[in-house]
Amino acid sequence: AVLVGLITKTQDERKTSEYLDELAFLAETAGATTVKRFTQRLDGPSSVTYVGKGKLEEIRAYIEAEEDAER
């Protein structure tokens, strides 16, 4: 699993880390393995992509590189 969290004016880095820890636990309970975490500082989530375009591109590049490495 690739986890993504936002650091905002109302949710600091510590709280985001706690949420991602909980999400990782839930993913593992469901049988997934967390392989990477991404965080981004934004005023709030994008209504279209949740993260900004640059971060979305970074996540996409990571996933593609991991898929290529598995081949």
VMD Tcl script that draws the C-alpha trace (Angstrom):
set ca {
  {0.00 0.00 0.00}
  {1.08 3.54 -0.71}
  {-0.24 5.95 1.92}
  {-0.82 9.65 1.34}
  {-1.44 12.31 3.98}
  {-1.73 16.08 4.14}
  {-0.22 18.48 6.61}
  {-2.56 21.48 6.84}
  {-3.25 24.50 8.99}
  {-5.57 22.37 11.13}
  {-3.60 19.10 11.00}
  {0.07 19.29 11.91}
  {2.83 16.88 10.94}
  {2.48 14.85 14.16}
  {-1.26 14.36 13.66}
  {-0.77 13.41 10.01}
  {1.83 10.83 11.07}
  {-0.60 9.40 13.63}
  {-3.33 9.12 10.98}
  {-0.93 7.39 8.59}
  {0.14 5.00 11.36}
  {-3.50 4.09 11.92}
  {-4.11 3.72 8.18}
  {-1.04 1.46 7.90}
  {-2.37 -0.70 10.73}
  {-5.76 -0.98 9.01}
  {-4.12 -1.82 5.69}
  {-2.00 -4.53 7.32}
  {-5.08 -5.92 9.08}
  {-6.69 -6.20 5.65}
  {-3.64 -8.06 4.31}
  {-1.74 -5.21 2.63}
  {1.86 -4.21 3.25}
  {2.69 -0.52 3.46}
  {5.65 0.19 1.17}
  {5.75 4.00 1.06}
  {4.28 7.09 2.69}
  {3.91 10.46 1.05}
  {2.99 13.70 2.81}
  {2.43 17.20 1.52}
  {1.83 20.59 3.11}
  {-1.28 22.23 1.66}
  {-3.97 24.60 2.88}
  {-6.44 21.78 2.24}
  {-7.00 18.79 -0.03}
  {-7.51 19.26 -3.75}
  {-11.07 18.39 -4.69}
  {-9.78 16.60 -7.79}
  {-6.58 14.82 -6.75}
  {-6.35 15.26 -2.95}
  {-2.68 16.31 -3.33}
  {-1.12 18.88 -5.62}
  {-0.16 18.08 -9.21}
  {3.56 17.87 -8.40}
  {3.02 15.44 -5.53}
  {0.64 13.39 -7.67}
  {3.37 13.14 -10.31}
  {5.89 12.08 -7.63}
  {3.53 9.33 -6.44}
  {2.88 8.17 -10.01}
  {6.62 8.04 -10.76}
  {7.26 6.02 -7.59}
  {4.55 3.48 -8.44}
  {5.77 3.13 -12.04}
  {9.37 2.63 -10.86}
  {8.27 -0.04 -8.39}
  {6.24 -1.81 -11.08}
  {9.24 -1.74 -13.44}
  {11.51 -3.13 -10.69}
  {9.15 -6.06 -10.17}
  {9.30 -7.10 -13.83}
}
mol new
graphics top color blue
foreach p $ca { graphics top sphere $p radius 0.5 }
foreach p [lrange $ca 0 end-1] q [lrange $ca 1 end] { graphics top cylinder $p $q radius 0.2 }
display resetview
